[in-house]
């Protein structure tokens, strides 16, 4: 019976160590979250509206990519016209 008690005490101690380790990880995660929230606020972004900001940035990126592609197409058309004229000389 004393073996059972010792086993239970060891198991309890092990569980307490695991709990402490997990509490440490939780504290680190909270600190990281607070730091990230502070950085977002410093950039003028409300942490509670991060999803909207991500969506806004994605739309802005897509618009810039479209604009860049259009500029490239325009440049290609101009170069093709110039090459065509040069070939006709």
C-alpha positions, 0 to 999 in steps of 0.5 A: 500500500505504501508503494501506491501512496508513493506512486500517487505522490510521485504522480502528483509531483509530476503533474505539479511540475507540468502545471508550472511549466505550462503556466510559464508558457502561458505567461510567456504567451501573454507577454508576447500578446501584450507586446504585439498589441503594443506594437500594433497600437504604436502603428495606429492599429487597434488590436481588436480590429486586426482582421479588418486591417489585414483585409484592408492591406490585402485589398491595397496589395491587390490594387497595387499588383493590378496597377503594376501589371497594367503598367507593365502591359503598357510598357510592353505595348509601347516597346512592341510599337517601337520595335515594329516601327524600327523593323519597318525602316 
